Amino acid sequence: MIHEVDEALRRLLEDGGVPGGGGELAFDAPTTDWTARRTAPTINVFLYDIREDRTRRGTGAAEELDEDGTITGWREPPRWYRLSYLVTAWTNRPQDEHRLLSQALSCLARRERIDDRWLTGTLSQVGLSVTMETAGPVSSGSAATDIWSALGGELKPAIDVLVLAPLIGHHTPAGPPVTEGMVLHGEPGTTGHRLRYDGPTTAEGNGFAVTRPKPTRRRRQGPIS
């Protein structure tokens, strides 16, 4: 799911013309080594924090049916995660960086959800909205100064983008439907006893098999004179 959110943000920014003008869009950690290798104006989208939104956690599993209405399995409810990104601009001059950052802010801030046309993989299959918040409060425990210190670089203006996305629940496939009755076997060589009363009268095979017919009702005898 994480790489699908990355791809959705990339599509959103590219459709908005960001960075444009021959610039690049990167998802690398903006470390000092990465900065030294950069050769073109770049918008960097760095994922720095992932946390589950436990308030949206569900329980139970839902049935999944095929076209004939047969149960094919059970799907656990999705879990929701908050993905925090740091969006920065990189050029040789602060004025150009601020211009690029302004373009990215304009593209991101006017949207509160990621459109379906930008979603791929499981995000496009679950049919749930992927929402986003731009330039809001920084995630708890992830101050900007701490992030840049961990990256080994100097503090830099950045846009904090928070994406709330679902992780598809685990799927448990269903076994094939039972079409035969169960036979209980006694001593070796004896005929199995059927637990249902439909089908042929003979018990053949091991384990599950067809069942014997329902016995006819006995005639009630009168009193003895």
Phi and psi restraints in degrees (value plus and minus 20) as a CYANA .aco file:
   2 ILE   PHI     -81.5   -41.5
   2 ILE   PSI     -66.3   -26.3
   3 HIS   PHI     -85.8   -45.8
   3 HIS   PSI     -46.3    -6.3
   4 GLU   PHI     -93.0   -53.0
   4 GLU   PSI     -53.6   -13.6
   5 VAL   PHI     -87.6   -47.6
   5 VAL   PSI     -61.7   -21.7
   6 ASP   PHI     -74.3   -34.3
   6 ASP   PSI     -68.2   -28.2
   7 GLU   PHI     -84.9   -44.9
   7 GLU   PSI     -57.0   -17.0
   8 ALA   PHI     -84.3   -44.3
   8 ALA   PSI     -62.7   -22.7
   9 LEU   PHI     -85.9   -45.9
   9 LEU   PSI     -58.8   -18.8
  10 ARG   PHI     -81.7   -41.7
  10 ARG   PSI     -65.0   -25.0
  11 ARG   PHI     -85.6   -45.6
  11 ARG   PSI     -60.4   -20.4
  12 LEU   PHI     -80.7   -40.7
  12 LEU   PSI     -68.6   -28.6
  13 LEU   PHI     -86.7   -46.7
  13 LEU   PSI     -61.9   -21.9
  14 GLU   PHI     -85.6   -45.6
  14 GLU   PSI     -58.3   -18.3
  15 ASP   PHI     -85.2   -45.2
  15 ASP   PSI     -47.2    -7.2
  16 GLY   PHI    -107.6   -67.6
  16 GLY   PSI     -13.7    26.3
  17 GLY   PHI      56.1    96.1
  17 GLY   PSI       4.2    44.2
  18 VAL   PHI    -129.1   -89.1
  18 VAL   PSI     109.4   149.4
  19 PRO   PHI    -103.1   -63.1
  19 PRO   PSI     -43.6    -3.6
  20 GLY   PHI      52.1    92.1
  20 GLY   PSI     150.0   190.0
  21 GLY   PHI      41.4    81.4
  21 GLY   PSI      13.0    53.0
  22 GLY   PHI      60.3   100.3
  22 GLY   PSI     -11.9    28.1
  23 GLY   PHI     -97.1   -57.1
  23 GLY   PSI     153.3   193.3
  24 GLU   PHI    -138.7   -98.7
  24 GLU   PSI     136.7   176.7
  25 LEU   PHI    -141.0  -101.0
  25 LEU   PSI     100.9   140.9
  26 ALA   PHI    -146.9  -106.9
  26 ALA   PSI     134.9   174.9
  27 PHE   PHI    -142.9  -102.9
  27 PHE   PSI       1.0    41.0
  28 ASP   PHI     -99.8   -59.8
  28 ASP   PSI     140.0   180.0
  29 ALA   PHI     -90.4   -50.4
  29 ALA   PSI     105.8   145.8
  30 PRO   PHI     -98.1   -58.1
  30 PRO   PSI      45.6    85.6
  31 THR   PHI    -100.5   -60.5
  31 THR   PSI     153.0   193.0
  32 THR   PHI     -85.0   -45.0
  32 THR   PSI     -55.1   -15.1
  33 ASP   PHI     -85.1   -45.1
  33 ASP   PSI     -62.8   -22.8
  34 TRP   PHI     -83.4   -43.4
  34 TRP   PSI     -61.0   -21.0
  35 THR   PHI     -81.0   -41.0
  35 THR   PSI     -59.2   -19.2
  36 ALA   PHI     -87.5   -47.5
  36 ALA   PSI     -48.2    -8.2
  37 ARG   PHI    -107.7   -67.7
  37 ARG   PSI     -29.9    10.1
  38 ARG   PHI     -89.4   -49.4
  38 ARG   PSI     114.9   154.9
  39 THR   PHI    -143.7  -103.7
  39 THR   PSI     -26.7    13.3
  40 ALA   PHI    -158.8  -118.8
  40 ALA   PSI     139.1   179.1
  41 PRO   PHI     -75.9   -35.9
  41 PRO   PSI     112.8   152.8
  42 THR   PHI    -158.2  -118.2
  42 THR   PSI     118.7   158.7
  43 ILE   PHI    -121.6   -81.6
  43 ILE   PSI     103.0   143.0
  44 ASN   PHI    -128.2   -88.2
  44 ASN   PSI     110.1   150.1
  45 VAL   PHI    -136.2   -96.2
  45 VAL   PSI      81.2   121.2
  46 PHE   PHI    -127.5   -87.5
  46 PHE   PSI      99.7   139.7
  47 LEU   PHI    -101.3   -61.3
  47 LEU   PSI      98.5   138.5
  48 TYR   PHI    -141.0  -101.0
  48 TYR   PSI     -27.4    12.6
  49 ASP   PHI    -175.4  -135.4
  49 ASP   PSI     119.1   159.1
  50 ILE   PHI    -155.1  -115.1
  50 ILE   PSI     103.2   143.2
  51 ARG   PHI    -160.6  -120.6
  51 ARG   PSI     120.6   160.6
  52 GLU   PHI     -97.9   -57.9
  52 GLU   PSI     120.5   160.5
  53 ASP   PHI    -110.3   -70.3
  53 ASP   PSI      73.1   113.1
  54 ARG   PHI     -89.2   -49.2
  54 ARG   PSI     -38.4     1.6
  55 THR   PHI     -88.5   -48.5
  55 THR   PSI     -36.6     3.4
  56 ARG   PHI    -127.5   -87.5
  56 ARG   PSI     -10.3    29.7
  57 ARG   PHI     -93.9   -53.9
  57 ARG   PSI     109.6   149.6
  58 GLY   PHI    -123.9   -83.9
  58 GLY   PSI     154.2   194.2
  59 THR   PHI    -150.3  -110.3
  59 THR   PSI     147.4   187.4
  60 GLY   PHI      61.2   101.2
  60 GLY   PSI     156.1   196.1
  61 ALA   PHI    -155.1  -115.1
  61 ALA   PSI     124.2   164.2
  62 ALA   PHI    -121.5   -81.5
  62 ALA   PSI     124.1   164.1
  63 GLU   PHI     -92.1   -52.1
  63 GLU   PSI     123.6   163.6
  64 GLU   PHI    -134.9   -94.9
  64 GLU   PSI     108.5   148.5
  65 LEU   PHI    -135.8   -95.8
  65 LEU   PSI     130.8   170.8
  66 ASP   PHI    -109.2   -69.2
  66 ASP   PSI    -192.2  -152.2
  67 GLU   PHI     -84.3   -44.3
  67 GLU   PSI     -44.2    -4.2
  68 ASP   PHI    -109.9   -69.9
  68 ASP   PSI     -19.8    20.2
  69 GLY   PHI      65.4   105.4
  69 GLY   PSI     -10.8    29.2
  70 THR   PHI    -103.9   -63.9
  70 THR   PSI     117.0   157.0
  71 ILE   PHI     -88.6   -48.6
  71 ILE   PSI     103.3   143.3
  72 THR   PHI    -121.9   -81.9
  72 THR   PSI     -33.7     6.3
  73 GLY   PHI     145.8   185.8
  73 GLY   PSI    -191.7  -151.7
  74 TRP   PHI    -150.9  -110.9
  74 TRP   PSI     120.8   160.8
  75 ARG   PHI    -139.8   -99.8
  75 ARG   PSI     104.0   144.0
  76 GLU   PHI     -89.6   -49.6
  76 GLU   PSI     133.7   173.7
  77 PRO   PHI     -85.0   -45.0
  77 PRO   PSI     131.5   171.5
  78 PRO   PHI     -88.7   -48.7
  78 PRO   PSI     136.5   176.5
  79 ARG   PHI    -128.5   -88.5
  79 ARG   PSI     123.9   163.9
  80 TRP   PHI    -124.5   -84.5
  80 TRP   PSI     117.7   157.7
  81 TYR   PHI    -148.6  -108.6
  81 TYR   PSI     123.7   163.7
  82 ARG   PHI    -119.4   -79.4
  82 ARG   PSI      93.3   133.3
  83 LEU   PHI    -123.7   -83.7
  83 LEU   PSI      99.6   139.6
  84 SER   PHI    -122.9   -82.9
  84 SER   PSI     107.8   147.8
  85 TYR   PHI    -138.8   -98.8
  85 TYR   PSI     127.8   167.8
  86 LEU   PHI    -132.5   -92.5
  86 LEU   PSI      94.6   134.6
  87 VAL   PHI    -122.4   -82.4
  87 VAL   PSI     100.6   140.6
  88 THR   PHI    -149.8  -109.8
  88 THR   PSI     139.9   179.9
  89 ALA   PHI    -135.9   -95.9
  89 ALA   PSI     121.8   161.8
  90 TRP   PHI    -153.5  -113.5
  90 TRP   PSI      94.8   134.8
  91 THR   PHI    -163.1  -123.1
  91 THR   PSI    -190.6  -150.6
  92 ASN   PHI    -109.9   -69.9
  92 ASN   PSI     -29.7    10.3
  93 ARG   PHI    -153.0  -113.0
  93 ARG   PSI     119.7   159.7
  94 PRO   PHI     -79.1   -39.1
  94 PRO   PSI     -56.1   -16.1
  95 GLN   PHI     -81.5   -41.5
  95 GLN   PSI     -62.3   -22.3
  96 ASP   PHI     -88.2   -48.2
  96 ASP   PSI     -56.2   -16.2
  97 GLU   PHI     -83.4   -43.4
  97 GLU   PSI     -62.3   -22.3
  98 HIS   PHI     -86.9   -46.9
  98 HIS   PSI     -54.3   -14.3
  99 ARG   PHI     -85.6   -45.6
  99 ARG   PSI     -65.7   -25.7
 100 LEU   PHI     -83.2   -43.2
 100 LEU   PSI     -61.9   -21.9
 101 LEU   PHI     -85.4   -45.4
 101 LEU   PSI     -55.9   -15.9
 102 SER   PHI     -85.0   -45.0
 102 SER   PSI     -59.4   -19.4
 103 GLN   PHI     -82.4   -42.4
 103 GLN   PSI     -64.3   -24.3
 104 ALA   PHI     -83.9   -43.9
 104 ALA   PSI     -61.5   -21.5
 105 LEU   PHI     -83.3   -43.3
 105 LEU   PSI     -62.8   -22.8
 106 SER   PHI     -82.5   -42.5
 106 SER   PSI     -57.6   -17.6
 107 CYS   PHI     -91.6   -51.6
 107 CYS   PSI     -60.9   -20.9
 108 LEU   PHI    -103.5   -63.5
 108 LEU   PSI     -57.7   -17.7
 109 ALA   PHI     -89.8   -49.8
 109 ALA   PSI     -44.9    -4.9
 110 ARG   PHI    -103.7   -63.7
 110 ARG   PSI     -12.3    27.7
 111 ARG   PHI    -145.8  -105.8
 111 ARG   PSI     116.0   156.0
 112 GLU   PHI    -127.8   -87.8
 112 GLU   PSI     -26.2    13.8
 113 ARG   PHI    -167.1  -127.1
 113 ARG   PSI     135.5   175.5
 114 ILE   PHI    -109.3   -69.3
 114 ILE   PSI     101.2   141.2
 115 ASP   PHI     -79.8   -39.8
 115 ASP   PSI     131.5   171.5
 116 ASP   PHI     -79.6   -39.6
 116 ASP   PSI     -50.3   -10.3
 117 ARG   PHI     -87.9   -47.9
 117 ARG   PSI     -35.2     4.8
 118 TRP   PHI    -119.1   -79.1
 118 TRP   PSI     -23.8    16.2
 119 LEU   PHI    -109.8   -69.8
 119 LEU   PSI     124.2   164.2
 120 THR   PHI    -153.4  -113.4
 120 THR   PSI     149.8   189.8
 121 GLY   PHI      38.7    78.7
 121 GLY   PSI    -157.8  -117.8
 122 THR   PHI     -85.8   -45.8
 122 THR   PSI     -49.4    -9.4
 123 LEU   PHI     -84.8   -44.8
 123 LEU   PSI     -48.7    -8.7
 124 SER   PHI    -105.9   -65.9
 124 SER   PSI     -30.6     9.4
 125 GLN   PHI    -117.3   -77.3
 125 GLN   PSI     -51.9   -11.9
 126 VAL   PHI     -95.3   -55.3
 126 VAL   PSI     -38.8     1.2
 127 GLY   PHI      50.4    90.4
 127 GLY   PSI       8.3    48.3
 128 LEU   PHI    -135.0   -95.0
 128 LEU   PSI     129.8   169.8
 129 SER   PHI     -94.1   -54.1
 129 SER   PSI     120.1   160.1
 130 VAL   PHI    -127.9   -87.9
 130 VAL   PSI      89.5   129.5
 131 THR   PHI    -118.0   -78.0
 131 THR   PSI     143.3   183.3
 132 MET   PHI    -167.8  -127.8
 132 MET   PSI     132.8   172.8
 133 GLU   PHI    -151.1  -111.1
 133 GLU   PSI     110.1   150.1
 134 THR   PHI    -132.3   -92.3
 134 THR   PSI     112.3   152.3
 135 ALA   PHI      39.3    79.3
 135 ALA   PSI      16.0    56.0
 136 GLY   PHI    -112.3   -72.3
 136 GLY   PSI    -187.5  -147.5
 137 PRO   PHI     -81.2   -41.2
 137 PRO   PSI     123.0   163.0
 138 VAL   PHI     -90.3   -50.3
 138 VAL   PSI     123.2   163.2
 139 SER   PHI     -76.0   -36.0
 139 SER   PSI     126.1   166.1
 140 SER   PHI     -78.0   -38.0
 140 SER   PSI     114.4   154.4
 141 GLY   PHI      59.3    99.3
 141 GLY   PSI      -9.6    30.4
 142 SER   PHI    -152.2  -112.2
 142 SER   PSI      38.1    78.1
 143 ALA   PHI     -84.6   -44.6
 143 ALA   PSI     128.4   168.4
 144 ALA   PHI     -79.1   -39.1
 144 ALA   PSI     -59.5   -19.5
 145 THR   PHI     -83.0   -43.0
 145 THR   PSI     -56.5   -16.5
 146 ASP   PHI     -87.2   -47.2
 146 ASP   PSI     -58.5   -18.5
 147 ILE   PHI     -84.9   -44.9
 147 ILE   PSI     -68.9   -28.9
 148 TRP   PHI     -87.3   -47.3
 148 TRP   PSI     -52.8   -12.8
 149 SER   PHI     -85.3   -45.3
 149 SER   PSI     -60.3   -20.3
 150 ALA   PHI     -87.2   -47.2
 150 ALA   PSI     -51.9   -11.9
 151 LEU   PHI    -100.5   -60.5
 151 LEU   PSI     -31.3     8.7
 152 GLY   PHI      60.8   100.8
 152 GLY   PSI      -1.2    38.8
 153 GLY   PHI    -140.7  -100.7
 153 GLY   PSI     159.5   199.5
 154 GLU   PHI    -107.9   -67.9
 154 GLU   PSI     136.0   176.0
 155 LEU   PHI     -80.4   -40.4
 155 LEU   PSI     115.7   155.7
 156 LYS   PHI    -158.1  -118.1
 156 LYS   PSI     123.2   163.2
 157 PRO   PHI     -80.7   -40.7
 157 PRO   PSI     117.8   157.8
 158 ALA   PHI    -171.0  -131.0
 158 ALA   PSI     136.5   176.5
 159 ILE   PHI    -124.4   -84.4
 159 ILE   PSI     105.8   145.8
 160 ASP   PHI    -110.8   -70.8
 160 ASP   PSI     102.2   142.2
 161 VAL   PHI    -138.1   -98.1
 161 VAL   PSI     106.1   146.1
 162 LEU   PHI    -132.3   -92.3
 162 LEU   PSI     102.9   142.9
 163 VAL   PHI    -133.8   -93.8
 163 VAL   PSI     110.9   150.9
 164 LEU   PHI    -127.5   -87.5
 164 LEU   PSI      92.1   132.1
 165 ALA   PHI    -152.1  -112.1
 165 ALA   PSI     129.4   169.4
 166 PRO   PHI    -110.1   -70.1
 166 PRO   PSI     122.4   162.4
 167 LEU   PHI    -122.2   -82.2
 167 LEU   PSI      99.2   139.2
 168 ILE   PHI     -78.1   -38.1
 168 ILE   PSI     119.9   159.9
 169 GLY   PHI     -92.2   -52.2
 169 GLY   PSI     140.9   180.9
 170 HIS   PHI     -87.0   -47.0
 170 HIS   PSI     120.3   160.3
 171 HIS   PHI    -125.5   -85.5
 171 HIS   PSI     108.8   148.8
 172 THR   PHI    -130.2   -90.2
 172 THR   PSI      92.1   132.1
 173 PRO   PHI     -91.6   -51.6
 173 PRO   PSI     129.7   169.7
 174 ALA   PHI    -111.1   -71.1
 174 ALA   PSI     126.5   166.5
 175 GLY   PHI     -95.1   -55.1
 175 GLY   PSI     152.5   192.5
 176 PRO   PHI     -85.4   -45.4
 176 PRO   PSI     128.0   168.0
 177 PRO   PHI     -84.3   -44.3
 177 PRO   PSI     126.5   166.5
 178 VAL   PHI     -99.0   -59.0
 178 VAL   PSI     102.3   142.3
 179 THR   PHI    -133.4   -93.4
 179 THR   PSI     -23.8    16.2
 180 GLU   PHI    -147.8  -107.8
 180 GLU   PSI     132.2   172.2
 181 GLY   PHI     -94.9   -54.9
 181 GLY   PSI     145.0   185.0
 182 MET   PHI    -113.8   -73.8
 182 MET   PSI     119.5   159.5
 183 VAL   PHI    -132.3   -92.3
 183 VAL   PSI     110.4   150.4
 184 LEU   PHI    -119.3   -79.3
 184 LEU   PSI     102.1   142.1
 185 HIS   PHI    -115.3   -75.3
 185 HIS   PSI     117.8   157.8
 186 GLY   PHI    -118.0   -78.0
 186 GLY   PSI    -148.1  -108.1
 187 GLU   PHI     -87.7   -47.7
 187 GLU   PSI     132.2   172.2
 188 PRO   PHI     -74.7   -34.7
 188 PRO   PSI     115.1   155.1
 189 GLY   PHI      70.6   110.6
 189 GLY   PSI     -29.7    10.3
 190 THR   PHI    -109.6   -69.6
 190 THR   PSI     141.3   181.3
 191 THR   PHI    -100.1   -60.1
 191 THR   PSI     118.7   158.7
 192 GLY   PHI     -87.0   -47.0
 192 GLY   PSI     131.7   171.7
 193 HIS   PHI    -119.5   -79.5
 193 HIS   PSI     107.4   147.4
 194 ARG   PHI    -112.2   -72.2
 194 ARG   PSI     124.8   164.8
 195 LEU   PHI    -115.5   -75.5
 195 LEU   PSI     -31.0     9.0
 196 ARG   PHI    -140.7  -100.7
 196 ARG   PSI     155.3   195.3
 197 TYR   PHI    -149.3  -109.3
 197 TYR   PSI      24.0    64.0
 198 ASP   PHI    -147.4  -107.4
 198 ASP   PSI     124.3   164.3
 199 GLY   PHI      77.0   117.0
 199 GLY   PSI    -185.8  -145.8
 200 PRO   PHI     -82.7   -42.7
 200 PRO   PSI     149.3   189.3
 201 THR   PHI    -117.3   -77.3
 201 THR   PSI     -31.0     9.0
 202 THR   PHI    -118.5   -78.5
 202 THR   PSI     125.9   165.9
 203 ALA   PHI    -121.4   -81.4
 203 ALA   PSI      95.9   135.9
 204 GLU   PHI    -148.5  -108.5
 204 GLU   PSI     128.9   168.9
 205 GLY   PHI      67.4   107.4
 205 GLY   PSI    -198.3  -158.3
 206 ASN   PHI    -137.3   -97.3
 206 ASN   PSI     128.4   168.4
 207 GLY   PHI      55.5    95.5
 207 GLY   PSI    -130.6   -90.6
 208 PHE   PHI    -108.8   -68.8
 208 PHE   PSI     118.0   158.0
 209 ALA   PHI    -176.0  -136.0
 209 ALA   PSI     154.9   194.9
 210 VAL   PHI     -91.1   -51.1
 210 VAL   PSI     144.3   184.3
 211 THR   PHI    -128.9   -88.9
 211 THR   PSI     145.1   185.1
 212 ARG   PHI    -104.9   -64.9
 212 ARG   PSI     140.3   180.3
 213 PRO   PHI     -89.7   -49.7
 213 PRO   PSI     136.2   176.2
 214 LYS   PHI     -88.7   -48.7
 214 LYS   PSI     112.8   152.8
 215 PRO   PHI     -86.8   -46.8
 215 PRO   PSI     129.6   169.6
 216 THR   PHI     -93.5   -53.5
 216 THR   PSI     134.3   174.3
 217 ARG   PHI     -92.2   -52.2
 217 ARG   PSI     113.5   153.5
 218 ARG   PHI     -96.5   -56.5
 218 ARG   PSI     126.4   166.4
 219 ARG   PHI     -97.0   -57.0
 219 ARG   PSI     110.9   150.9
 220 ARG   PHI     -94.4   -54.4
 220 ARG   PSI     110.0   150.0
 221 GLN   PHI    -104.4   -64.4
 221 GLN   PSI     124.4   164.4
 222 GLY   PHI     -98.4   -58.4
 222 GLY   PSI     156.2   196.2
 223 PRO   PHI     -88.3   -48.3
 223 PRO   PSI     129.0   169.0
 224 ILE   PHI    -100.1   -60.1
 224 ILE   PSI     105.0   145.0
